[in-house]
Amino acid sequence: MRSNYIPIGDYIRLVDERNKGLRVKQLLGLSISKQFIPSVANIIGTDMENYKIIRKKQFACSTMQVRRDKKMPVALLQEVDEAIISQAYPVFEVKDEKELLPEYLMMWFSREEFDREACFHAVGGVRGSLEWDDFCAMKFPLPSPEKQREIVAEYNTVKNRIELNKQLIQKLEETAQAIYKQWFVDFEFPDENGNPYRSSGGKMVWSEELGKEIPEGWEVKTLGNIINYKKGNAFKSELYKEKGVRVVRVSDLTDDSIDITSCMYIDEVISQEFQKYELATNDIVITTVGSWPQNPASVVGKVTLVPGYAKGSLLNQNAVKIRAANLKNQLFIYYSIKNGEFANYVISGAQGSANQASVTLSHIFDYKIAMPEELGIIRTFFNTSRQLIDMKKSEILELNHFTALLLSKLATIED
């Protein structure tokens, strides 16, 4: 270990300030991804005066179950000036910010190597808790404050770029959804004169299947009649490797994309047997097993569009991939089911226990969609917007790789 490595405990101290008088109201939780999140704990009847106050530039961590989770949850409060958290979390702060920047220390805590070392020191059976003294004895490199500021500034530049891309993606998604609703739900698409169809007197007819009026000439079709599909495969855990062909699980599906950083892999040779489960760009993936809506991270019926960087991945069980029988309609179908109406429809047919729900393909494929004869200009818009969204998602992926590289290089930092 290099000579500039020093124990964490030499530069931090515990803080234990309680919420006397209930002055602080905002309650936060701590996620395994090392972030503060709004707490979902049931606090009815709880003495909130005993909760700990955490202030800006202070840390909170969990030393419990480190070995089981293979991570030590620890986060630096930066978004708000103060909040309260569970008394179970140790709160600590840097003793002297002139010697150690809290942001630099948080970068060190974000490294995969830090989590591996924390797991190594964790004790107490399968779950494995980390003793506070063992945490304080872990060492990290401490360059000069000037070097720390340089490192943090470079890291923040990349993280800010990632955040800007995420905001742009959200705006593009919202715009596409708004145009879809205006044209295909409110039926205010441009008529032959460029005027909004319905409010300009466009002819409407009653649809018994949908229980509402739709434009004349439009057809109502069930989802199953306009797509081809393939259910995901139940890959055995013993097939998983550290590299090879990516396997996408339900837990890897986000609200609008796929997080490939957490995917498992199978051997490339073996993967040839499973090519029918391969994902292509703009495939639509729907989860058939998951939680009820109270836990949206893995909710049943989640709809995800496969980004270009995830093509070639294999789809695991508890999800189905669908492709339009006429590929020109692929994005139209995606926006037709990427909404609350479809989500509620799926939930209406789901069954299961309090913790897990499942839905049949027959129920999903019975969902009805009103389709125009010709999509026209909206197809061009969807294609253009999705290409830009896909490009920004790929850029985020590359930037995340770069941040991982910056974090890994902390171990070799010299002034």
Secondary structure, DSSP 8 states (H G I E B T S, - for coil): --TTEEEGGGSEEEE--B-GGG----BEEE-TTS-EEE-----TT--GGGSEEEETT-EEE--TTHHHHTS--EEE--SSSEEEE-TTS-EEEES-TTT--HHHHHHHHTSHHHHHHHHHH-BSTTT-B--HHHHHH-EEE---HHHHHHHHHHHHHHHHHHHHHHHHHHHHHHHHHHHHHHHHTS---B-TTSSBTTTTT--EEEETTTTEEEETT-EEEEGGGSEEEEE-B---GGGEESSSEEEE-GGGB-SSSB-GGG-EEE-HHHHGGGGGGB--TT-EEEESEEB-TTSGGGBTT-EEE--GGGTT-EEBSSEEEEEESSGGGHHHHHHHHSSHHHHHHHHHT-EE-SS-EE--HHHHHT-EEEE-S--THHHHHHHHHHHHHHHHHHHHHHHHHHHHHHHHGGGG---
